[in-house]
Amino acid sequence: MNDTFMKEKPVLPLIASMALPMVISMLVNSLYNIVDSFFVAQINEDAMTALSLVYPLQNLINAVAIGFGVGINAQIAFQLGADNKDRASAAATRGLLLAAIHGLILSLVCIAAIRWFLGMFTADQTVINLGVRYSVIAFSFSVVISVGLAFEKIFQAVGRMKLTMLSMLSGCVANILLDPVLIFGLGPFPELGIEGAAIATGAGQVLTLAVYLAVYRKVPIPVRISRRHLAADRQMDAKLYSVGIPAALNLALPSVMISALNTILAAWSQSYIVILGVYYKLQTFLYLPASGIVQGMRPVIGYNYGAGERTRVQKIYRVTLTMCAVIMVAGTLICLTVPHLLIGLFTDNSNTVQAGAAALRIISAGFIVSSVSVTSSGALEGIGKGFPSLIISLCRYIVVILPAAFILSRLMGPSGVWHAFWATELITAVVSFAVYRKTAALPD
């Protein structure tokens, strides 16, 4: 492959070719999230509640792994754009080492804290015990998750999107197939219940990493993992963390938001916690494909920024924004037309289905405008501007939505929390576009 294709190929077909494998992967990953929750919900509603309460910590682990991976991705793409392959290889090598360390720390801390964490949101010992049983197994795979996602971002940084799609699909499909087998004990396998869901997830993650390792050994790419780059490199580490920390915080902030919203909703009924958990499973069908487009855009915009192609950077941003908006339009229409069907996949409680359908209709009002913040945040990360990207996420997940949810819930009841979502997306879209224009210093 021509290493300069990222600044020579027309923008729309380039972004489409880079994004399509990621969108497919993200859609399958969304399907995994839905299927996993669907099978857990068949155990009982307590199991689904436990999974919803554990989600913020799971998201935290993924956020740190993906966020730091974004730092690796941005640095590799920038160095390749500046025609410095040795420094790109240093970014890949140091990135993998640090990712493994992060995974080990997260595994130990999250397993130690899980019972205390669950106790913050429920006094139901059945729910707590189910959550602990699931988490101890799932969190044990944190090192595998961190290293696997680091490899994903390395391959994406050099434009090998189809290879990352292959690896991600392998893990997701394995997880989907293993879920019913291990949860309900099909064939020769014992019935493991919620522990079976955790083991299925871990097995899929191990397979994903195994595929990355096999591909790395067989497929030549512009960057290579080298022992000589394992030595301390403060300058490179600083560059990785300058994007990786804000990106990780961007992804971890939803965990803080969900935990805070769970606290607000718990004042009314546990059913609203279930609804919020179900919504965050369903919204992955929109935001993960949009993330796939952003992942396809990120190395392209970083490469061109490193190469000094600022006008092309502007065009890349506009094309990505349009593609994300198309996905959000589709999601809005679906949530407005069949919300009862979507919520009914996870619970047969008629009251929960009715309240959940109303929540989806309200929240979906903010989907389309959220394209601006999603695209702007990803573009800023791609060009190595991590902290301006963090400003956008702080507005979206903390600064605007939490006060809005608290105040509106006091005025409107639980529905006030749902109205806070679309109001936040509208305000954040204005902020994010202004931050992006100023930070990227694009020409008019």
C-alpha positions in Angstrom: 0.0 0.0 0.0 1.2 3.5 -0.9 2.0 5.2 2.4 0.9 8.6 1.1 -2.6 7.5 0.1 -4.1 9.4 3.0 -3.3 12.8 1.5 -3.7 11.9 -2.2 -7.0 9.9 -2.5 -10.3 12.0 -2.8 -11.7 12.7 0.6 -15.2 11.1 0.4 -14.1 7.7 -1.0 -11.1 7.8 1.3 -13.2 8.3 4.4 -15.8 5.8 3.2 -13.2 3.1 2.6 -11.5 3.8 6.0 -14.8 4.0 7.9 -16.8 1.2 6.3 -14.9 -1.7 8.0 -15.1 0.2 11.3 -18.9 0.8 10.9 -19.4 -2.9 10.2 -17.4 -3.8 13.2 -19.2 -1.3 15.4 -22.6 -2.6 14.3 -21.6 -6.1 15.1 -20.3 -4.8 18.5 -23.6 -3.1 19.0 -25.3 -6.4 18.2 -23.1 -8.1 20.8 -24.1 -5.5 23.4 -27.8 -6.0 22.7 -27.6 -9.8 22.5 -25.5 -10.0 25.7 -28.1 -7.9 27.6 -31.0 -9.9 26.0 -29.7 -13.2 27.2 -28.9 -11.8 30.7 -32.4 -10.4 30.9 -33.8 -13.9 30.3 -32.2 -14.9 33.7 -34.4 -12.3 35.5 -34.8 -8.5 35.9 -32.4 -8.5 38.9 -29.6 -9.8 36.6 -30.4 -7.0 34.1 -30.3 -4.5 36.9 -27.0 -5.8 38.0 -25.6 -5.6 34.5 -26.9 -2.0 34.2 -25.2 -1.0 37.5 -21.9 -2.7 36.6 -21.8 -0.9 33.2 -20.2 2.3 34.4 -17.1 0.4 35.6 -17.0 -1.7 32.5 -17.1 1.5 30.5 -14.3 3.0 32.6 -12.0 0.1 31.7 -12.9 0.4 28.0 -12.5 4.2 28.2 -9.0 4.1 29.6 -8.0 1.4 27.0 -9.6 3.1 24.0 -8.6 6.6 25.1 -5.0 5.8 25.5 -5.3 3.9 22.2 -6.4 7.1 20.6 -3.2 8.8 21.9 -1.2 6.0 20.2 -3.2 6.3 17.0 -2.8 10.1 16.8 0.9 10.0 17.5 1.6 7.3 14.9 -0.5 9.0 12.2 1.1 12.4 12.9 4.7 10.9 12.8 3.9 9.0 9.6 2.5 12.2 8.0 5.7 13.9 9.0 7.6 11.0 7.4 9.2 9.8 10.6 8.7 6.1 10.8 11.1 5.5 13.6 9.2 7.8 16.0 5.9 6.2 14.9 7.4 2.8 15.9 8.4 4.2 19.2 4.8 5.4 19.8 3.5 1.9 19.0 6.0 0.1 21.3 5.7 2.4 24.3 2.0 2.5 23.8 1.6 -1.3 24.0 3.8 -1.4 27.2 1.9 1.3 28.9 -1.5 -0.2 27.9 -0.6 -3.5 29.5 0.3 -1.6 32.8 -3.0 0.3 32.7 -5.0 -2.9 32.2 -3.4 -4.6 35.2 -4.0 -1.7 37.5 -7.6 -1.4 36.4 -8.3 -5.1 36.9 -7.0 -5.0 40.5 -8.8 -1.8 41.5 -12.2 -2.6 39.9 -12.4 -6.1 41.4 -11.5 -4.7 44.8 -14.1 -1.9 44.6 -17.0 -3.6 42.9 -19.1 -4.5 46.0 -18.7 -1.0 47.5 -19.5 0.5 44.1 -22.8 -1.5 43.7 -23.8 -0.7 47.2 -23.9 3.0 46.3 -26.9 2.4 44.1 -28.9 -0.5 45.7 -29.4 -2.2 49.0 -30.7 -5.3 47.3 -28.2 -8.0 48.1 -29.4 -10.3 45.3 -28.6 -7.6 42.7 -25.2 -6.8 44.4 -24.2 -10.5 44.5 -25.1 -10.9 40.8 -23.1 -7.9 39.9 -20.1 -9.1 41.9 -20.2 -12.6 40.4 -20.3 -11.1 36.9 -17.6 -8.4 37.5 -14.9 -10.5 39.1 -14.7 -12.6 35.9 -15.2 -9.8 33.4 -12.7 -7.4 35.0 -10.0 -10.2 35.1 -9.6 -9.7 31.3 -8.7 -6.0 31.6 -5.1 -6.6 30.4 -6.3 -8.4 27.4 -8.8 -5.6 26.6 -6.1 -2.9 27.0 -3.5 -4.6 24.8 -6.1 -5.7 22.2 -7.4 -2.1 21.9 -3.8 -0.7 21.6 -3.2 -3.1 18.7 -6.5 -2.0 17.1 -5.4 1.7 17.2 -2.0 0.8 15.8 -3.5 -0.9 12.8 -6.0 1.9 12.3 -3.3 4.5 12.4 -1.6 2.9 9.4 -4.9 2.5 7.5 -5.4 -1.3 7.9 -9.1 -1.0 8.7 -10.1 -4.3 7.2 -7.6 -6.1 9.5 -9.1 -4.5 12.6 -12.5 -5.4 11.3 -11.5 -9.0 11.0 -10.2 -9.1 14.5 -13.1 -7.3 16.1 -15.7 -9.4 14.3 -14.0 -12.6 15.4 -14.3 -11.6 19.0 -17.8 -10.3 18.8 -19.2 -13.3 16.9 -17.5 -15.7 19.4 -19.1 -13.8 22.2 -22.6 -13.8 20.7 -22.4 -17.6 20.0 -21.0 -18.4 23.5 -23.6 -16.3 25.4 -26.5 -18.7 25.3 -24.3 -21.7 25.5 -22.6 -20.7 28.7 -25.5 -18.8 30.3 -28.1 -21.6 29.8 -25.9 -24.6 29.6 -26.5 -25.8 26.0 -25.0 -29.1 24.9 -22.2 -30.4 27.1 -21.7 -27.1 28.8 -22.9 -26.4 32.4 -25.5 -23.7 33.1 -23.4 -20.8 34.5 -25.9 -18.0 34.5 -24.5 -14.5 34.8 -21.0 -15.9 35.1 -21.5 -17.5 31.7 -22.1 -14.1 30.2 -18.8 -12.8 31.7 -16.8 -15.8 30.5 -18.3 -15.4 27.0 -17.2 -11.8 26.9 -13.7 -12.6 28.1 -13.3 -15.4 25.6 -14.3 -13.0 22.8 -11.7 -10.5 23.9 -9.0 -13.2 24.0 -9.8 -14.2 20.5 -9.7 -10.6 19.3 -6.2 -10.2 20.7 -5.0 -13.5 19.3 -6.1 -12.4 15.8 -4.2 -9.1 16.2 -1.0 -10.9 17.2 -1.3 -13.4 14.3 -1.9 -10.6 11.8 1.0 -8.5 13.1 3.4 -11.4 12.6 2.2 -12.0 9.0 1.3 -8.6 7.6 3.9 -5.9 7.0 3.0 -2.4 8.3 5.0 0.8 8.5 5.5 0.6 12.2 7.1 -2.3 14.1 7.3 -3.2 17.8 10.9 -3.1 18.9 12.8 -3.9 22.1 15.0 -0.8 21.7 11.9 1.4 22.0 10.8 -0.2 25.3 13.4 2.0 27.1 12.0 5.0 28.9 11.1 7.8 26.5 9.6 10.7 28.4 9.1 12.9 25.4 7.1 10.1 23.6 5.2 9.2 26.8 4.2 12.8 27.3 2.8 13.0 23.7 0.9 9.8 24.1 -0.7 10.9 27.4 -1.4 14.5 26.2 -4.0 12.9 23.9 -4.6 9.7 25.7 -5.6 11.2 29.0 -8.2 13.6 27.6 -9.5 10.9 25.3 -9.8 8.4 28.2 -11.6 11.0 30.2 -13.9 11.7 27.3 -14.9 8.1 27.2 -15.0 7.6 31.0 -17.2 10.6 31.6 -20.4 8.7 30.5 -19.7 6.3 33.5 -19.7 9.3 35.9 -22.9 10.6 34.2 -24.7 7.3 34.3 -23.8 6.7 37.9 -25.1 10.2 38.8 -28.3 9.8 36.8 -28.8 6.4 38.4 -28.7 8.2 41.8 -31.3 10.7 40.6 -33.6 8.0 39.1 -33.3 5.7 42.1 -35.5 8.2 44.1 -38.5 7.1 42.0 -38.1 3.4 41.0 -35.5 0.8 40.1 -37.4 0.5 36.8 -35.9 3.8 35.7 -32.4 2.5 36.3 -33.3 -0.4 34.0 -34.6 2.0 31.4 -31.4 4.0 31.5 -29.3 0.9 31.2 -31.4 -0.4 28.3 -31.1 3.0 26.5 -27.3 2.9 26.8 -27.4 -0.6 25.2 -29.7 0.6 22.4 -27.8 3.8 21.7 -24.7 1.8 20.8 -26.4 1.0 17.5 -26.1 4.7 16.7 -23.0 5.9 18.5 -20.8 2.9 17.8 -21.3 3.2 14.0 -20.7 6.9 14.3 -17.6 6.1 16.2 -16.6 3.8 13.4 -16.8 6.7 11.0 -14.8 8.9 13.4 -12.2 6.1 13.8 -11.9 6.0 10.0 -11.5 9.8 9.9 -9.0 10.1 12.8 -5.8 8.7 11.2 -6.7 10.5 7.9 -7.1 13.9 9.6 -4.1 13.3 11.8 -1.9 12.4 8.8 -3.0 15.4 6.8 -2.5 17.7 9.8 1.0 16.4 10.3 1.6 16.9 6.5 0.4 20.5 6.7 -2.6 19.9 4.5 -5.0 22.2 6.4 -7.5 22.8 3.6 -7.9 19.1 3.2 -8.3 18.8 7.0 -11.4 21.1 6.8 -12.9 19.0 4.0 -12.3 15.8 6.0 -14.2 17.3 8.9 -17.2 18.3 6.8 -17.5 14.9 5.1 -17.3 13.1 8.4 -20.0 15.3 10.0 -22.4 14.6 7.1 -21.9 10.9 7.4 -22.5 10.9 11.2 -25.6 13.0 10.7 -27.1 10.4 8.3 -26.7 7.7 10.9 -28.4 9.9 13.6 -31.3 10.7 11.3 -32.0 6.9 10.9 -31.7 6.4 14.6 -34.2 9.2 15.4 -36.8 7.7 13.0 -36.4 4.3 14.6 -36.8 5.5 18.1 -39.8 7.6 17.2 -41.6 4.8 15.4 -40.9 1.6 17.3 -39.8 2.5 20.9 -42.0 -0.1 22.6 -40.5 -2.9 20.5 -37.0 -1.8 21.4 -37.6 -1.6 25.2 -39.6 -4.9 25.0 -36.5 -6.8 24.0 -35.2 -6.5 27.5 -38.2 -6.6 29.8 -41.8 -7.9 29.8 -42.8 -5.5 32.6 -45.6 -3.5 30.8 -45.0 -0.4 33.0 -41.2 -0.4 32.3 -41.9 -0.8 28.6 -44.4 2.1 28.5 -42.0 4.4 30.5 -39.0 3.3 28.5 -40.8 4.0 25.2 -41.6 7.5 26.3 -38.0 8.0 27.4 -36.6 6.9 24.0 -38.9 9.4 22.1 -37.7 12.3 24.3 -34.0 11.4 24.2 -34.0 10.9 20.4 -34.7 14.6 19.9 -31.0 15.2 20.5 -29.5 12.5 18.2 -29.1 14.5 15.0 -27.5 17.6 16.6 -25.1 15.4 18.6 -23.3 14.7 15.3 -21.5 18.0 15.7 -20.0 17.2 19.1 -19.1 13.6 18.1 -17.3 14.7 14.9 -15.6 17.7 16.5 -14.3 15.7 19.5 -12.9 13.0 17.2 -11.3 15.4 14.8 -9.6 17.3 17.7 -8.2 14.0 19.0 -7.0 13.1 15.5 -4.9 16.2 15.2 -3.5 15.8 18.7 -5.6 18.4 20.5 -6.8 16.2 23.4 -7.7 18.9 25.9 -10.0 20.9 23.7 -11.7 17.6 22.9 -12.1 17.1 26.7 -13.9 20.5 27.0 -16.6 19.2 24.6 -17.1 15.9 26.5 -17.2 17.8 29.9 -20.1 19.8 28.5 -21.9 16.8 27.1 -21.5 14.5 30.1 -21.0 16.6 33.2 -21.3 20.4 33.1 -24.6 20.7 31.3 -26.5 17.4 31.7 -26.1 16.7 35.4 -27.4 20.1 36.6 -30.1 20.0 33.9 -31.2 16.5 34.9 -31.3 17.4 38.6 -33.3 20.6 38.1 -35.7 19.2 35.4 -36.3 16.1 37.5 -37.5 18.3 40.4 -39.9 20.1 38.0 -41.1 17.2 35.8 -40.3 14.0 37.6 -38.3 11.2 35.9 -39.1 12.5 32.5 -37.0 15.6 33.3 -33.9 13.4 33.2 -34.8 12.4 29.6 -35.4 16.0 28.5 -32.0 16.9 29.9 -30.4 14.7 27.1 -31.6 16.6 24.1 -31.1 20.0 25.8 -27.5 19.1 26.5 -26.8 17.9 23.0 -28.1 21.2 21.6 -26.0 23.4 23.9 -22.9 21.2 23.4 -23.2 21.3 19.6 -22.8 25.1 19.7 -19.8 24.9 22.1 -18.1 22.0 20.2 -18.2 23.7 16.8 -16.8 26.9 18.3 -14.0 25.0 20.1 -13.1 23.1 17.0 -13.0 26.1 14.7 -10.8 28.0 17.2 -8.4 25.2 18.0 -7.9 23.7 14.6 -7.4 27.2 13.1 -8.9 26.2 9.8 -9.1 28.6 6.9 -12.5 30.2 6.0 
